[in-house]
Amino acid sequence: MFQGSMVALVTPMMADGQLDWEGLHKLVDFHLEKGTHAIVAVGTTGESATLDVDEHLQVIKKVVDQVNGRIPVIAGTGANSTSEAIELTQSAKDAGADACLSVTPYYNKPTQEGLFLHHQAIAKAVALPQMLYNVPGRTGVDMTPETIARLSAVDNIFGVKEATGEMDRVEWLMANTPDDFIIVSGDDPTAVELMLLGGKGNISVTANVAPAEIARMCELAIAGKADEARALNQKLVPVHNAMFVESNPIPVKWAVAEMGLTQAGLRLPLTPLSEIYHQQVRDALKGAGLL
């Protein structure tokens, strides 16, 4: 159920930072039409850090209602407070999400035992499938493969989004977790290699602007068609790179606006894409046939 291209969906905003519901509707339609396999609503790319709780849940509910079961919807419900993460996860379940994406607690830097107990508590409290999310570059804490393997035995925890881009970790996890525990990429440049090792998909920033291409790339990689998957990925490398010239989601929100899909609004402390990068991002989109 959860595999392939899973877009880390941006949350459209107007110039004043208010949520752009019309833009959100347009984006969801865009992904349904272009073959995206699942939508991740209100993750890091969806600016979860600057949405209040009501907005967070409204976005999840609107995406769920519009998708209407056609593809899975995974709700970002992570927090650095276990009780808050449980509350968000329960609310996502009530809204009809198919699963949740739970990032490692950030800033307070828990121990590995703290990470284990945090995710276990969420899984025990809410009967919603949970995907772990390890992204030490943003959270300041790295969930080790050994801790992930421990959590893979917990009911309701079905997979991990591994965003380190380290293939030795992926190989270890493949060998030390149950066969039905899925591993997906959270790093666009290395996603093909992860899937060729047996990973089941990519939670992708690039899919916001290249949904059909990322979906096809994932299908090829999961099928083991290495040469074709790598060739398609090579064409997208400039786009992958352009999406991170400044902190995500600054470049990708500018890009989807440049494509005419949404407005380019952000909320402080994020700021609009610096003008020095406009041409690089525009050229990357044009080079991949996206503009």
Backbone as JSON, one array per atom type, in Angstrom:
{
  "sequence": "MFQGSMVALVTPMMADGQLDWEGLHKLVDFHLEKGTHAIVAVGTTGESATLDVDEHLQVIKKVVDQVNGRIPVIAGTGANSTSEAIELTQSAKDAGADACLSVTPYYNKPTQEGLFLHHQAIAKAVALPQMLYNVPGRTGVDMTPETIARLSAVDNIFGVKEATGEMDRVEWLMANTPDDFIIVSGDDPTAVELMLLGGKGNISVTANVAPAEIARMCELAIAGKADEARALNQKLVPVHNAMFVESNPIPVKWAVAEMGLTQAGLRLPLTPLSEIYHQQVRDALKGAGLL",
  "N": [[0.83, -1.21, 0.0], [1.94, 1.24, 0.79], [4.1, 2.55, -1.13], [6.46, 3.55, -3.7], [6.36, 6.75, -5.33], [6.09, 9.17, -3.02], [4.91, 12.1, -2.39], [6.33, 14.78, -0.6], [4.41, 16.99, 0.34], [4.14, 20.46, -0.37], [2.79, 23.13, 1.61], [0.53, 25.29, 0.44], [0.66, 28.84, 0.56], [-0.51, 32.21, 0.86], [0.76, 35.48, -0.03], [0.78, 36.89, 2.36], [1.1, 34.93, 4.19], [-1.13, 33.5, 4.93], [-3.06, 30.48, 4.74], [-3.5, 28.9, 1.61], [-6.14, 27.69, 0.37], [-7.35, 27.13, -2.08], [-5.1, 26.82, -3.68], [-4.02, 24.53, -2.49], [-5.94, 22.61, -3.14], [-5.63, 22.59, -5.9], [-3.0, 21.64, -6.12], [-3.21, 19.01, -5.05], [-4.92, 17.83, -6.95], [-3.2, 18.0, -9.16], [-1.2, 16.14, -8.44], [-2.66, 13.77, -8.29], [-3.39, 13.53, -10.96], [-0.91, 13.23, -12.2], [0.17, 10.85, -11.37], [1.35, 10.38, -8.86], [2.07, 8.31, -6.08], [1.42, 8.37, -3.37], [0.53, 10.76, -0.83], [2.23, 12.86, 1.37], [1.2, 14.75, 3.9], [1.73, 17.83, 5.5], [4.4, 17.5, 6.44], [7.91, 18.07, 6.98], [8.5, 19.55, 4.63], [6.01, 20.55, 4.23], [5.87, 22.62, 5.99], [5.35, 22.15, 8.72], [6.36, 23.14, 11.08], [5.57, 25.79, 11.36], [2.84, 25.92, 11.2], [-0.16, 26.24, 13.06], [-1.87, 24.09, 15.44], [-4.58, 23.71, 14.72], [-4.57, 24.53, 12.01], [-2.76, 22.67, 10.96], [-4.2, 20.26, 11.23], [-6.42, 20.86, 9.7], [-5.32, 21.0, 7.11], [-4.52, 18.32, 6.74], [-7.05, 17.06, 6.85], [-8.4, 18.24, 4.66], [-6.82, 17.33, 2.52], [-7.13, 14.54, 2.78], [-9.93, 14.31, 2.36], [-10.19, 15.26, -0.26], [-8.57, 13.51, -1.74], [-9.88, 11.12, -1.27], [-9.56, 8.32, -0.91], [-8.23, 7.44, -3.18], [-5.43, 7.34, -3.41], [-2.94, 6.57, -0.91], [-2.84, 8.65, 2.05], [-0.49, 10.09, 4.04], [0.04, 11.37, 7.17], [1.93, 13.97, 8.55], [2.92, 13.86, 11.82], [4.74, 14.31, 13.8], [6.52, 15.32, 16.79], [8.41, 17.02, 19.35], [7.57, 16.54, 21.83], [6.22, 13.86, 23.46], [3.55, 13.51, 24.27], [2.26, 15.48, 22.76], [2.78, 14.53, 20.17], [1.29, 12.19, 20.23], [-1.29, 13.25, 20.5], [-1.54, 14.68, 18.05], [-1.32, 12.54, 16.28], [-3.56, 10.98, 16.92], [-5.53, 12.79, 16.15], [-5.01, 12.94, 13.41], [-5.67, 10.34, 12.68], [-8.4, 10.42, 13.26], [-9.14, 12.21, 11.3], [-8.97, 10.7, 9.07], [-6.59, 9.86, 7.89], [-4.3, 7.57, 6.35], [-1.96, 6.67, 7.44], [0.74, 7.67, 9.66], [3.54, 9.89, 9.73], [6.31, 10.0, 11.66], [8.55, 12.02, 12.99], [11.84, 11.91, 14.46], [12.15, 13.12, 17.79], [13.03, 16.5, 18.09], [15.58, 18.9, 18.9], [15.5, 18.57, 21.82], [17.06, 16.32, 22.0], [16.93, 13.35, 22.67], [17.99, 10.25, 24.26], [18.9, 7.04, 22.77], [17.27, 5.14, 23.98], [15.24, 6.81, 24.84], [14.22, 7.6, 22.34], [13.26, 5.14, 21.41], [11.24, 4.59, 23.36], [9.58, 6.79, 22.99], [8.51, 6.51, 20.3], [7.38, 4.01, 20.56], [5.42, 4.55, 22.48], [3.66, 6.21, 21.04], [2.77, 4.41, 19.1], [1.46, 2.54, 20.68], [-0.56, 4.08, 21.77], [-2.2, 5.01, 19.72], [-4.08, 3.59, 17.17], [-2.94, 3.67, 14.48], [-1.13, 3.16, 11.54], [2.35, 3.65, 11.77], [5.06, 5.4, 10.4], [8.43, 5.66, 10.92], [10.74, 8.42, 11.07], [13.81, 9.42, 10.22], [16.0, 11.97, 10.32], [18.65, 13.28, 10.84], [20.11, 15.58, 10.12], [18.37, 17.7, 10.33], [17.07, 17.44, 12.77], [18.9, 17.12, 14.82], [19.33, 14.79, 16.16], [20.18, 11.4, 15.86], [18.63, 8.49, 14.97], [19.64, 5.35, 15.57], [20.45, 2.52, 13.43], [20.12, 0.18, 14.94], [18.24, 0.92, 16.9], [16.07, 1.48, 15.26], [15.64, -1.09, 14.28], [14.81, -2.37, 16.65], [12.39, -1.03, 17.02], [11.02, -1.89, 14.81], [9.77, -4.2, 15.51], [7.58, -3.48, 16.92], [4.08, -3.34, 17.24], [2.04, -1.64, 14.86], [4.07, -0.03, 13.89], [5.42, 0.33, 10.84], [7.43, 0.97, 9.04], [10.26, 2.94, 7.86], [11.35, 6.2, 7.11], [14.26, 6.95, 5.83], [16.6, 9.35, 5.87], [19.27, 9.88, 5.68], [20.84, 9.18, 3.53], [22.73, 7.2, 3.51], [23.92, 4.28, 2.34], [25.0, 2.0, 3.5], [23.74, 1.84, 5.95], [21.16, 1.31, 5.1], [21.43, -1.22, 3.92], [22.11, -2.69, 6.21], [19.74, -2.42, 7.68], [17.94, -3.71, 5.98], [18.76, -6.31, 6.33], [18.22, -6.78, 8.99], [15.66, -6.3, 9.86], [12.11, -7.12, 9.87], [10.67, -8.8, 6.99], [8.39, -7.52, 6.09], [8.68, -4.94, 6.91], [9.0, -1.75, 5.81], [11.35, 0.23, 3.99], [11.98, 3.47, 3.1], [13.2, 6.15, 1.06], [14.37, 9.35, 2.13], [15.79, 11.15, 0.79], [16.33, 12.66, -2.03], [18.52, 12.59, -4.05], [19.79, 10.1, -3.6], [17.82, 8.22, -3.71], [17.15, 6.34, -5.73], [19.21, 4.43, -5.52], [18.73, 3.43, -2.96], [16.23, 2.2, -3.36], [16.94, 0.26, -5.23], [18.33, -1.43, -3.62], [16.33, -2.67, -2.32], [14.51, -1.05, -1.08], [11.29, 0.59, -0.72], [10.33, 2.95, -1.81], [10.14, 6.57, -2.17], [10.01, 9.39, -0.26], [9.48, 12.37, -1.36], [10.89, 15.55, -2.14], [11.45, 16.67, -4.64], [9.39, 15.59, -6.15], [7.3, 17.37, -5.92], [7.55, 19.14, -8.04], [8.14, 17.53, -10.18], [6.27, 15.28, -10.56], [5.33, 13.13, -12.25], [7.71, 12.18, -13.33], [9.23, 11.4, -11.07], [7.53, 9.44, -10.07], [7.63, 7.52, -12.13], [10.37, 6.93, -12.07], [10.59, 5.74, -9.53], [8.97, 3.48, -9.92], [10.49, 2.1, -11.82], [12.9, 1.64, -10.4], [12.05, 0.13, -8.17], [11.21, -2.11, -9.51], [13.62, -3.13, -10.19], [14.93, -2.26, -12.45], [17.62, -1.11, -13.13], [19.37, 0.39, -14.87], [17.61, 1.99, -16.4], [16.25, 3.39, -14.37], [18.36, 4.78, -13.16], [19.2, 6.35, -15.28], [17.0, 8.04, -15.7], [16.98, 9.32, -13.23], [19.4, 10.67, -13.41], [18.84, 12.72, -15.19], [17.34, 14.28, -13.56], [18.98, 15.23, -11.59], [20.01, 17.97, -11.56], [17.63, 19.24, -10.76], [17.08, 18.04, -8.28], [19.29, 19.09, -6.89], [18.79, 21.83, -7.09], [16.56, 22.13, -5.49], [17.55, 22.39, -2.99], [19.15, 24.61, -2.66], [18.76, 26.6, -0.85], [17.39, 26.43, 2.49], [15.08, 23.77, 2.67], [11.57, 24.23, 2.82], [12.1, 26.39, 1.03], [13.24, 26.71, -1.7], [11.62, 24.9, -3.21], [9.04, 25.83, -2.86], [9.18, 28.25, -4.18], [9.62, 27.23, -6.71], [7.28, 25.73, -7.38], [5.52, 27.82, -7.5], [6.62, 29.27, -9.62], [6.0, 27.53, -11.64], [3.36, 28.02, -11.86], [1.54, 26.81, -10.19], [0.92, 27.41, -7.52], [0.78, 30.13, -5.12], [3.67, 31.83, -3.78], [3.98, 32.04, -1.04], [5.42, 32.12, 2.25], [6.16, 31.47, 5.73], [7.64, 33.37, 8.31], [10.22, 31.97, 10.38], [11.19, 31.43, 7.8], [12.18, 32.68, 4.61], [11.62, 34.29, 1.41], [12.96, 32.77, -1.61], [16.3, 33.57, -2.27], [17.29, 36.05, -4.61], [19.58, 35.52, -6.1], [19.5, 32.84, -6.62], [17.38, 32.35, -8.29], [17.64, 32.03, -11.13], [19.12, 29.68, -11.33], [17.37, 27.75, -10.25], [15.23, 28.05, -12.0], [16.47, 27.36, -14.45], [17.08, 24.67, -13.93], [14.53, 23.53, -13.78], [13.64, 24.06, -16.38], [15.53, 22.6, -17.85], [14.81, 20.01, -17.23], [12.48, 19.81, -18.51], [10.23, 20.83, -17.25], [9.25, 23.36, -17.21]],
  "CA": [[0.0, 0.0, 0.0], [2.79, 2.42, 0.9], [5.33, 2.43, -1.88], [6.55, 4.4, -4.87], [6.62, 8.18, -5.15], [5.25, 9.75, -1.98], [5.33, 13.51, -2.39], [6.34, 15.58, 0.63], [3.64, 18.09, -0.25], [4.22, 21.81, 0.19], [1.52, 23.71, 2.05], [0.45, 26.59, -0.23], [0.33, 30.02, 1.35], [-0.56, 33.49, 0.17], [1.9, 36.35, 0.24], [0.75, 37.31, 3.76], [1.29, 33.77, 5.04], [-2.37, 32.78, 5.16], [-3.13, 29.26, 3.95], [-4.14, 29.04, 0.3], [-6.9, 26.45, 0.21], [-7.53, 26.88, -3.51], [-3.83, 26.29, -4.15], [-3.88, 23.16, -2.0], [-6.83, 21.78, -3.97], [-4.99, 22.48, -7.22], [-1.82, 20.77, -5.99], [-3.64, 17.61, -4.88], [-5.36, 17.39, -8.28], [-1.98, 17.86, -9.97], [-0.53, 14.88, -8.1], [-3.52, 12.66, -8.7], [-3.33, 13.43, -12.43], [0.44, 12.9, -12.66], [0.56, 9.49, -10.99], [1.97, 10.25, -7.54], [1.54, 7.1, -5.45], [0.91, 8.71, -2.03], [0.79, 12.15, -0.43], [2.58, 13.15, 2.76], [0.67, 16.08, 4.22], [2.24, 18.55, 6.66], [5.7, 17.09, 6.93], [8.86, 19.2, 7.01], [8.29, 20.35, 3.43], [4.71, 21.2, 4.4], [6.01, 23.69, 6.99], [4.68, 21.78, 9.97], [6.89, 23.9, 12.21], [4.95, 27.11, 11.49], [1.38, 25.82, 11.23], [-0.69, 25.92, 14.38], [-2.48, 22.75, 15.47], [-5.82, 23.71, 13.94], [-4.2, 24.57, 10.59], [-2.14, 21.39, 10.68], [-5.24, 19.24, 11.08], [-7.27, 21.24, 8.56], [-4.65, 20.6, 5.88], [-4.64, 16.87, 6.64], [-8.44, 16.71, 6.56], [-8.73, 18.63, 3.3], [-6.13, 16.42, 1.59], [-7.81, 13.24, 2.87], [-11.25, 14.38, 1.75], [-10.06, 15.42, -1.7], [-8.02, 12.26, -2.31], [-11.05, 10.22, -1.22], [-9.18, 6.92, -1.01], [-7.61, 7.05, -4.46], [-4.07, 6.99, -3.05], [-2.79, 6.77, 0.53], [-2.42, 9.92, 2.62], [0.31, 9.93, 5.26], [0.02, 12.65, 7.87], [3.04, 14.29, 9.43], [2.4, 14.08, 13.18], [5.86, 14.27, 14.73], [6.71, 16.43, 17.74], [9.44, 16.67, 20.33], [6.83, 16.16, 23.04], [5.51, 12.61, 23.17], [2.1, 13.7, 24.42], [1.79, 16.24, 21.61], [2.8, 13.64, 19.01], [0.14, 11.29, 20.37], [-2.5, 14.04, 20.2], [-1.58, 14.92, 16.61], [-1.54, 11.26, 15.59], [-4.96, 10.64, 17.11], [-6.32, 13.7, 15.32], [-4.83, 12.51, 12.02], [-6.49, 9.14, 12.51], [-9.8, 10.86, 13.22], [-9.34, 12.91, 10.02], [-9.03, 9.7, 8.01], [-5.29, 9.55, 7.3], [-3.99, 6.14, 6.25], [-0.77, 6.41, 8.26], [1.4, 8.88, 10.1], [5.0, 9.98, 9.62], [6.67, 10.52, 12.98], [9.96, 12.39, 13.01], [12.51, 11.81, 15.74], [12.05, 14.37, 18.56], [14.1, 17.43, 17.73], [16.08, 19.91, 19.83], [15.81, 18.09, 23.17], [18.11, 15.31, 21.82], [16.77, 12.2, 23.55], [18.85, 9.08, 24.08], [18.3, 5.99, 21.93], [16.15, 4.56, 24.74], [14.16, 7.78, 24.77], [13.62, 7.49, 21.01], [12.48, 3.89, 21.38], [10.05, 4.71, 24.18], [8.72, 7.8, 22.35], [7.77, 5.95, 19.17], [6.57, 2.91, 21.08], [4.26, 5.13, 23.15], [2.72, 6.65, 20.0], [2.19, 3.2, 18.48], [0.54, 1.9, 21.63], [-1.67, 4.97, 22.09], [-3.07, 5.3, 18.57], [-4.11, 2.49, 16.22], [-2.7, 4.18, 13.13], [0.21, 2.74, 11.13], [3.35, 4.7, 11.97], [6.35, 5.34, 9.75], [9.48, 6.42, 11.59], [11.41, 9.38, 10.18], [15.13, 9.74, 10.74], [16.62, 13.03, 9.53], [19.51, 13.94, 11.83], [20.57, 16.88, 9.66], [17.41, 18.73, 10.73], [16.57, 17.28, 14.14], [19.97, 17.11, 15.8], [19.41, 13.48, 16.8], [20.23, 10.31, 14.88], [18.11, 7.21, 15.44], [20.56, 4.37, 15.01], [19.81, 1.35, 12.84], [19.76, -0.79, 15.99], [16.99, 1.38, 17.5], [15.03, 1.26, 14.24], [15.36, -2.53, 14.26], [13.99, -2.66, 17.83], [11.05, -0.5, 16.8], [10.36, -2.63, 13.73], [9.01, -5.3, 16.11], [6.44, -2.91, 17.64], [2.83, -3.28, 16.47], [1.66, -0.35, 14.27], [5.21, 0.61, 13.24], [5.53, -0.48, 9.64], [8.52, 1.33, 8.15], [11.08, 4.09, 8.22], [11.88, 7.12, 6.11], [15.67, 7.13, 6.17], [17.0, 10.52, 5.09], [20.71, 10.14, 5.78], [21.51, 8.9, 2.26], [23.83, 6.26, 3.76], [23.46, 2.99, 1.88], [25.4, 0.93, 4.42], [22.65, 1.75, 6.92], [20.01, 0.67, 4.46], [21.74, -2.64, 3.79], [22.0, -3.3, 7.54], [18.32, -2.49, 8.04], [17.33, -4.75, 5.17], [19.14, -7.62, 6.87], [17.94, -6.91, 10.42], [14.26, -5.97, 10.15], [11.21, -8.08, 9.22], [10.48, -8.65, 5.54], [7.28, -6.6, 5.79], [9.04, -3.6, 7.38], [9.44, -1.07, 4.58], [12.34, 1.3, 4.1], [11.84, 4.42, 2.0], [14.19, 7.21, 1.07], [14.01, 10.74, 2.37], [16.92, 11.88, 0.2], [16.11, 12.49, -3.46], [19.66, 12.19, -4.88], [20.19, 8.7, -3.4], [16.62, 7.4, -3.59], [17.21, 5.21, -6.65], [20.1, 3.41, -4.98], [18.03, 2.79, -1.84], [15.2, 1.3, -3.89], [17.6, -0.88, -5.88], [18.74, -2.33, -2.54], [15.14, -3.3, -1.78], [13.6, -0.06, -0.52], [9.97, 0.57, -1.35], [9.86, 4.21, -2.36], [10.84, 7.82, -1.92], [9.24, 10.55, 0.17], [10.27, 13.23, -2.25], [10.7, 16.98, -2.34], [11.44, 16.9, -6.09], [8.09, 15.19, -6.71], [6.41, 18.53, -5.97], [7.66, 19.78, -9.35], [8.31, 16.5, -11.21], [5.58, 14.11, -10.03], [5.3, 12.0, -13.18], [9.07, 11.67, -13.49], [9.61, 10.68, -9.85], [6.72, 8.23, -10.0], [8.19, 6.55, -13.08], [11.67, 6.54, -11.55], [10.35, 4.8, -8.43], [8.48, 2.22, -10.49], [11.61, 1.41, -12.46], [13.86, 1.2, -9.39], [11.45, -0.95, -7.38], [11.19, -3.28, -10.4], [14.99, -3.58, -10.41], [15.43, -1.82, -13.76], [18.62, -0.18, -12.63], [19.89, 1.32, -15.88], [16.57, 2.96, -16.75], [15.99, 4.23, -13.21], [19.5, 5.68, -12.97], [19.21, 7.31, -16.39], [15.98, 9.05, -15.43], [17.44, 10.1, -12.09], [20.48, 11.56, -13.83], [18.22, 13.91, -15.78], [16.72, 15.08, -12.5], [19.98, 15.67, -10.61], [19.99, 19.44, -11.38], [16.43, 19.62, -10.02], [17.35, 17.67, -6.88], [20.24, 20.06, -6.31], [18.15, 23.15, -7.02], [15.58, 22.14, -4.41], [18.22, 22.56, -1.69], [20.1, 25.73, -2.67], [18.51, 27.16, 0.47], [16.69, 25.45, 3.32], [13.78, 23.25, 2.26], [11.01, 24.23, 1.48], [12.2, 27.69, 0.35], [13.35, 26.63, -3.16], [10.53, 24.17, -3.86], [7.84, 26.68, -2.9], [9.39, 29.18, -5.29], [9.52, 26.48, -7.97], [5.88, 25.43, -7.72], [4.91, 29.09, -7.9], [7.14, 29.56, -10.96], [5.26, 26.65, -12.55], [1.98, 28.47, -11.91], [0.68, 25.91, -9.43], [0.5, 28.04, -6.27], [1.52, 31.32, -4.76], [4.98, 31.51, -3.21], [4.02, 32.49, 0.33], [6.1, 31.39, 3.32], [6.05, 32.11, 7.03], [8.87, 33.55, 9.08], [11.5, 32.56, 9.98], [11.57, 31.19, 6.41], [12.11, 33.86, 3.76], [11.57, 33.93, -0.01], [14.2, 32.35, -2.24], [17.19, 34.68, -2.62], [17.27, 36.3, -6.04], [20.75, 34.93, -6.76], [19.23, 31.44, -6.97], [16.21, 32.24, -9.16], [17.96, 31.51, -12.44], [19.54, 28.28, -11.19], [16.19, 26.91, -10.09], [14.48, 28.13, -13.26], [17.19, 26.57, -15.45], [16.94, 23.25, -13.61], [13.17, 23.15, -14.18], [13.59, 24.05, -17.85], [16.35, 21.51, -18.34], [14.1, 18.75, -17.04], [11.21, 19.89, -19.26], [9.14, 21.09, -16.32], [8.75, 24.7, -17.5]],
  "C": [[0.87, 1.26, 0.0], [4.09, 2.17, 0.14], [5.28, 3.37, -3.09], [6.87, 5.83, -4.52], [5.6, 8.76, -4.19], [5.68, 11.21, -1.82], [5.26, 14.11, -1.0], [5.72, 16.92, 0.27], [3.9, 19.42, 0.44], [2.83, 22.24, 0.64], [1.4, 25.1, 1.43], [0.0, 27.7, 0.71], [0.28, 31.25, 0.46], [0.62, 34.36, 0.6], [1.95, 36.79, 1.7], [0.88, 36.14, 4.72], [0.02, 33.0, 5.36], [-2.42, 31.53, 4.26], [-3.97, 29.47, 2.7], [-4.88, 27.75, -0.02], [-7.13, 26.11, -1.26], [-6.25, 26.29, -4.11], [-3.62, 24.86, -3.71], [-4.73, 22.2, -2.84], [-6.2, 21.55, -5.35], [-3.79, 21.54, -7.18], [-2.22, 19.3, -5.86], [-4.14, 17.05, -6.21], [-4.17, 17.13, -9.2], [-1.31, 16.52, -9.7], [-1.37, 13.67, -8.46], [-3.44, 12.44, -10.22], [-1.98, 12.91, -12.92], [0.96, 11.56, -12.15], [1.33, 9.35, -9.7], [1.28, 9.12, -6.79], [0.98, 7.33, -4.05], [1.28, 10.16, -1.73], [1.12, 12.19, 1.06], [2.18, 14.59, 3.04], [1.26, 16.6, 5.52], [3.45, 17.84, 7.29], [6.6, 18.31, 6.99], [8.63, 20.13, 5.83], [6.96, 21.09, 3.47], [4.69, 22.24, 5.5], [5.25, 23.4, 8.29], [5.12, 22.64, 11.14], [6.2, 25.25, 12.41], [3.44, 27.1, 11.35], [0.93, 25.58, 12.66], [-1.46, 24.61, 14.3], [-3.74, 22.7, 14.63], [-5.52, 23.71, 12.44], [-3.63, 23.23, 10.14], [-3.21, 20.34, 10.37], [-6.2, 19.57, 9.94], [-6.63, 20.81, 7.24], [-4.77, 19.09, 5.69], [-6.05, 16.48, 6.21], [-8.81, 17.06, 5.13], [-8.07, 17.72, 2.27], [-6.83, 15.06, 1.6], [-9.14, 13.27, 2.13], [-11.15, 14.48, 0.23], [-9.54, 14.15, -2.37], [-9.09, 11.17, -2.34], [-10.66, 8.76, -1.5], [-8.46, 6.51, -2.27], [-6.14, 6.68, -4.3], [-3.93, 7.19, -1.54], [-2.38, 8.2, 0.89], [-1.73, 9.63, 3.95], [0.42, 11.3, 5.91], [1.28, 12.82, 8.71], [2.51, 14.63, 10.81], [3.52, 14.07, 14.22], [5.9, 15.49, 15.64], [7.84, 16.03, 18.69], [8.86, 16.49, 21.72], [6.02, 14.92, 22.71], [4.0, 12.79, 23.28], [1.52, 14.48, 23.26], [1.75, 15.37, 20.35], [1.63, 12.67, 19.05], [-1.15, 12.02, 20.02], [-2.63, 14.3, 18.7], [-1.89, 13.64, 15.85], [-2.99, 10.82, 15.73], [-5.85, 11.51, 16.23], [-6.2, 13.35, 13.84], [-5.64, 11.26, 11.72], [-7.96, 9.52, 12.39], [-10.14, 11.55, 11.9], [-9.36, 11.94, 8.84], [-7.71, 9.39, 7.33], [-5.04, 8.05, 7.33], [-2.82, 5.73, 7.12], [-0.24, 7.73, 8.75], [2.9, 8.75, 9.89], [5.47, 10.69, 10.87], [8.17, 10.76, 13.05], [10.55, 12.2, 14.4], [12.39, 13.15, 16.49], [13.29, 15.24, 18.37], [14.43, 18.35, 18.91], [16.41, 19.35, 21.22], [16.74, 16.87, 23.17], [18.0, 14.13, 22.79], [17.83, 11.12, 23.28], [18.16, 8.08, 23.15], [17.14, 5.32, 22.66], [14.96, 5.51, 24.74], [13.45, 7.75, 23.42], [12.74, 6.25, 20.91], [11.17, 4.07, 22.14], [9.06, 5.72, 23.6], [7.87, 7.18, 21.25], [6.9, 4.77, 19.6], [5.29, 3.45, 21.74], [3.21, 5.6, 22.14], [2.0, 5.44, 19.41], [1.18, 2.53, 19.4], [-0.71, 2.75, 21.87], [-2.68, 5.11, 20.96], [-2.95, 4.16, 17.55], [-4.05, 3.01, 14.78], [-1.3, 3.76, 12.72], [1.19, 3.9, 11.18], [4.62, 4.4, 11.18], [7.32, 6.22, 10.52], [10.14, 7.35, 10.58], [12.71, 9.82, 10.83], [15.82, 10.74, 9.82], [17.52, 13.86, 10.44], [20.01, 15.31, 11.41], [19.63, 18.01, 10.06], [17.05, 18.65, 12.21], [17.65, 17.38, 15.2], [20.08, 15.81, 16.56], [19.33, 12.41, 15.72], [19.7, 9.04, 15.52], [18.92, 6.1, 14.78], [19.8, 3.22, 14.36], [19.36, 0.32, 13.88], [18.44, -0.39, 16.67], [15.83, 1.2, 16.53], [14.64, -0.22, 14.2], [14.52, -2.93, 15.47], [12.55, -2.22, 17.59], [10.29, -1.25, 15.71], [9.53, -3.79, 14.26], [7.76, -4.81, 16.84], [5.21, -2.87, 16.73], [2.54, -1.83, 16.07], [2.84, 0.41, 13.66], [5.6, -0.24, 12.05], [6.71, -0.13, 8.74], [9.28, 2.53, 8.66], [11.41, 4.89, 6.96], [13.3, 7.46, 6.55], [16.25, 8.21, 5.27], [18.49, 10.81, 5.17], [21.43, 9.96, 4.45], [22.64, 7.9, 2.39], [23.39, 4.84, 3.43], [23.91, 1.83, 2.76], [24.36, 0.74, 5.52], [21.48, 0.98, 6.35], [20.25, -0.83, 4.34], [21.62, -3.35, 5.14], [20.54, -3.45, 7.93], [17.59, -3.58, 7.25], [17.57, -6.13, 5.78], [18.65, -7.85, 8.29], [16.54, -6.45, 10.83], [13.37, -6.98, 9.42], [11.01, -7.78, 7.74], [9.39, -7.64, 5.2], [7.51, -5.19, 6.36], [9.64, -2.84, 6.21], [10.41, 0.06, 4.9], [12.18, 2.18, 2.88], [12.88, 5.52, 2.16], [13.57, 8.54, 1.46], [15.07, 11.66, 1.8], [16.86, 11.67, -1.31], [17.33, 12.03, -4.25], [20.03, 10.71, -4.78], [19.01, 7.74, -3.4], [16.66, 6.18, -4.5], [18.06, 4.09, -6.07], [19.45, 2.7, -3.8], [16.99, 1.81, -2.35], [15.82, 0.08, -4.58], [18.12, -1.88, -4.85], [17.54, -3.06, -1.92], [14.18, -2.35, -1.09], [12.32, 0.06, -1.34], [9.5, 1.91, -1.89], [10.69, 5.39, -1.91], [9.83, 8.86, -1.47], [10.01, 11.76, -0.32], [9.87, 14.69, -2.21], [10.57, 17.27, -3.83], [10.1, 16.55, -6.72], [7.08, 16.33, -6.71], [6.41, 19.17, -7.35], [7.77, 18.78, -10.49], [7.58, 15.22, -10.8], [5.57, 12.91, -10.97], [6.67, 11.35, -13.31], [9.51, 10.88, -12.26], [8.8, 9.4, -9.71], [7.28, 7.15, -10.91], [9.54, 6.04, -12.59], [11.52, 5.51, -10.43], [9.88, 3.45, -8.96], [9.61, 1.42, -11.09], [12.57, 0.85, -11.41], [13.31, 0.04, -8.56], [11.4, -2.24, -8.2], [12.59, -3.81, -10.7], [15.57, -3.19, -11.75], [16.44, -0.69, -13.54], [19.06, 0.84, -13.67], [18.87, 2.4, -16.22], [16.3, 3.92, -15.59], [17.12, 5.24, -13.01], [19.55, 6.74, -14.08], [18.19, 8.42, -16.16], [16.4, 9.93, -14.26], [18.53, 11.09, -12.5], [19.94, 12.84, -14.46], [17.65, 14.85, -14.73], [17.72, 15.61, -11.48], [20.01, 17.19, -10.45], [18.77, 19.93, -10.6], [16.59, 19.27, -8.54], [18.22, 18.73, -6.21], [19.59, 21.42, -6.12], [17.17, 23.25, -5.86], [16.21, 22.37, -3.03], [19.29, 23.64, -1.73], [19.94, 26.6, -1.42], [17.65, 26.16, 1.22], [15.34, 25.06, 2.71], [12.72, 23.72, 3.27], [11.13, 25.55, 0.72], [12.29, 27.51, -1.17], [12.14, 25.96, -3.82], [9.26, 25.0, -3.88], [7.97, 27.74, -3.99], [9.17, 28.48, -6.62], [8.07, 26.18, -8.34], [5.13, 26.7, -8.09], [5.35, 29.48, -9.3], [6.42, 28.73, -12.02], [3.78, 27.03, -12.64], [1.02, 27.62, -11.11], [0.13, 26.55, -8.16], [1.12, 29.43, -6.18], [2.78, 30.9, -4.01], [5.1, 31.91, -1.74], [4.72, 31.54, 1.27], [5.81, 32.11, 4.63], [7.43, 32.25, 7.66], [8.99, 32.45, 10.13], [11.98, 32.19, 8.58], [11.35, 32.47, 5.61], [12.09, 33.44, 2.3], [12.95, 33.58, -0.56], [15.03, 33.57, -2.65], [17.28, 34.81, -4.14], [18.45, 35.67, -6.78], [20.52, 33.49, -7.18], [18.08, 31.28, -7.97], [16.57, 31.57, -10.49], [18.4, 30.05, -12.37], [18.34, 27.36, -11.07], [15.38, 26.89, -11.38], [15.15, 27.28, -14.34], [17.06, 25.08, -15.2], [15.56, 22.74, -14.04], [13.07, 23.08, -15.7], [14.37, 22.88, -18.42], [15.69, 20.16, -18.23], [12.74, 18.75, -17.75], [10.01, 20.19, -18.39], [8.56, 22.49, -16.46], [8.62, 24.87, -19.01]]
}
